[in-house]
Amino acid sequence: MDEYPEKGELVIANVERVVGYGAFVRLEEYGNKQGIVSIAEFSRKWVKNPRSYLREGQKAVLKVLGVKHDRGHIDLSLKRVSDHERRTKLKEYKQEIRARKLLEHFAEKNRINLEQAYRLFAARLTEDYGSLYEAFAQVANGRENLDGYIKDAKLREDLVKIIRESIRPTLVSIKGVITLSSESGEGVRLIKEALLRAETALPEGIKGRISYITPPTYHIDITADDYKLAEKAMKHCCEAVEQYASSNGMEFAFSREKKRAS
């Protein structure tokens, strides 16, 4: 494998050997290419015992400081990886392992070579979605049916079934509070009409619900596959209500609270 990581990239490394001046590691995602973490990149504090930070056999998240392609040198850092970056990278790594195991199960069940599965569709899925797991997550959420990736209907349906039985759909819910009032004699009708505008403004495939709290406030709940889609839908709904309220002399205000759906 000739591919090398880029400067600033986070990588998963298996610690091979720890010495007084640093550690030698193998990059699992890059064909087990060797990299080195100098002792100065272990910690922002003075390092008394290197093995307090990295140990042989340990899996670590490291940041790429630089790559010398001609010499095959990869310089890495432990201290420049934040806790949030470490957690995120490890989560992505575990997800990719899970996706690969699902693909292996699919290939074995259908008597297909794993490399052949990558050539046929998995490589394109990874390229289009950024990772195989993200592609599978979109299948689980019902936003991808693999029609454009697997021509054989039986194979396609089998993989979709395996994914949806193994990966739980991940939904995000955002909740907003609309304040809406009118001094018009037709205030009740106008408010109902304004809230109806929110419901009709929901994009296709996005779930939304408006519920009454106490005059003049109303809950608006949006559920979608991710925050971007949910926020976009919320924006459309609120703009529709605000536009109607403004054209009918009504008072309008909005506040929002985000939370992940259970």
N, C-alpha and C positions, 0 to 999 in steps of 0.2 A: 504494500500500500504506500503510494508516493505522496499522498495528501498530508499536509502539515497544518497545525492549528494557526490561527491568526493572533497577532499581538493583542492583548487585552481579553482574549477569550478565556472562559472558565472551562477546565477540563477535569475529567475523572482520572486519577492516577493511582496505581498500585505501587506502594513503597517497596522497593527491592533491596536497598542497602542504605544504612545510615552510618555516616562517618563523622569525624570531628569537624570537617569543613562543610558538611551539607548532607544531602540525601539524593540517591539515584532512584528514579521512579520509571515506571512504564505507563504510557498513555493508552488506556484500554480502547478509547474511541478512535485512535489513530494507529491501528495495527501494532500496538504494543511498542511504539517508538520510545526510545529512552529520552528522559529529560533529567535536569538536575535542579535542585533547590539549594542555593548557597545558604550557609548558616545565617547570613545577614538577612535573609528573606524568610526566616522561621517565625520571628516575632519582633514586635516593636520594642520589646524589653530585652535585657541581657539574657542570653541563653546559656544556662549553666549545664543543663543536660538535654542534648538534642532529642533524645528518645522520649522526652516529656511532651514533645510536639508531634513527632513522626516516628513510627515504629515499623520495622520490617513486617510485611504482610498486611499493613493497614491500607484502607482505601481512603484517599483524601481528595478534596476539591482544591485545585490550584489555579492561579491566574498566570497566563502566558506573558512573560516580560519581553521576549524576543526570540526569533528563530533565525538560525544561520543555515540556510538550506544546503550550501556547498559543503559544510562540515557535518550537517545532520545534528547540530546542537539546538536544544530547546531549553531556554532558561525560564524557570518558573518561580512563583512566589506563593507562600502560605499566608504571610501576614497581610497581604493586600486583598484578601478575600473576606468580605463582611459576613456576619452570621446569616443575614438575610440571603445573600448570594449563595452561601453554602447550602442552606436549607432548600432553596429553589432549585439549584443544580442537582442535588441528590434526589429531589422529588421527580424531576424530569428524567433523571437516569433510571430510577425505579420504574417509571411509567414506560420508558422505552424497552426495558427488559420485559415488562409485562406484555407489551405489544408484540415483541419478537416471539415470545412464547406462544401467543395466540396464533401468530403466523406459522410457527413451527407445527403447532397442533393441526392447523388447517392443511398444511402441506403434507404432513404424514397421513392424515385422514384421506386425502385425495390422491395419495401416491405421487406427489409432485416434489421435485427437488427444491430445497429452500432457495438456492441461487436462481433457479428458474422462476420461482414465485417473485423474487425481487426484480428480475428482468421483465416479467410479464406486467406487473402492476405496482408492486410495493415501492420500487425506487421512484416511480412517478408520483405516487401518493406522498412519499416523504418530501420530495422536492416541492410539490404544490402546497402542502400544508405545514412544512417546516419540520415535522417529525411524524413518524409512523403512528405514534400514540394519538397525536392531535387529529390525524385523519380518521383513526378508529373512533375517537370520541365524537367526531362529527357524524359518523355512521350511527353510533349509539344514540345520539340526540335526534336522529331522523333527518339531518340536514344533508346527508350524502348517502346515495344508494349504490354507488360504485358502478353505475351503468356505463360511465365513460372510461372505466379502467379495466373491467373484466367482461369480455365479450360472451363467454360461456355462461348462460343463465344459471345452470345448476351450480357451477363453482361460485358464481357471484352470490346467489341466494344462500349457499352454505356458509360463506365467509361472513355475510351480514348476520346470519343467525348466530354464529359463534361469537361475534363481537357483541351483539345485543344481549346475549345470555351472560356475558362476562364483564362488560363495562356498564356501570350504572350511569344513566344520563345525568349530566351535571347542569343544574339550572341555577340561575341567579335571579333574585327578586329584589326590586327596588320599590320603596314605598314613598309616596309624596302626599302632601297635604295641600289641597286647594281651598283657598278662602274666596268665596264668591257671594256678592250681595247686590241688590238692586233696590232703589227707592221707587221704582215704577209700580204702578198698580198691577202690572202684569209680571211682577217680579218672580213669582213661583214658576210661571211658564218659561220665562227667559232663562232662569237658572237651569231648569230641566233641559232646555234646548242647548244651553252652553255645555252641559255635561255630556249630552248626546254627541256633541262635536268631538269630544275626547274619545269616545268609544269608536266612532266611525273613522277617526284618524289613525287607529292602530294598524301598523303594517301587517301584512298577511303572515300568519304563522306565529305571531306574538300574542300571548295571553294577557288580558288586562281586565281589571275590575274596579269599579267606582262604588264606594259605599258611604253612607251617611254617618256623620259623627254627631255634631250638634251645630245648629245654625251659627255662623254661615260656613262651616268647614266640612270638607269631604275628603275621604281617603281615596287615593288612586294607586293601585298596585299593578306592577308590570312584571311579568316573568318571561325570561328568555334564556338562550344558551350561554350568553356571556354578558358582561357589563356594557360593552360597547353597543350591542344590539338593544339592550334594555334601556340604556340612556338615550339612544336615538329615538326609540319608540316614545319614551316619556317626553322628550322634547317636542315631537310631533303633536302629541296629545295636548300638551300645555299651550303650545302656540295656537292650536285650533281654538281652545277655550278662550285664551287671551284676546285673540282677534275678534271673536264673537262678542266678548264682554266689552271690548273697547268700542265696537260699532254700535252697541246698544246702551251706552252710558252706565255700565256696571263696574263695580269695584272688583279687582282681581289681584290675588297674591298667591305665591307658591313657595313651598319649602320641601326639601327631600331628605330621606334617610335611606341608606343602602344597607342591604343585608343579604346573605346567601340563603337561598331557599333550602329548606330541609328535605 
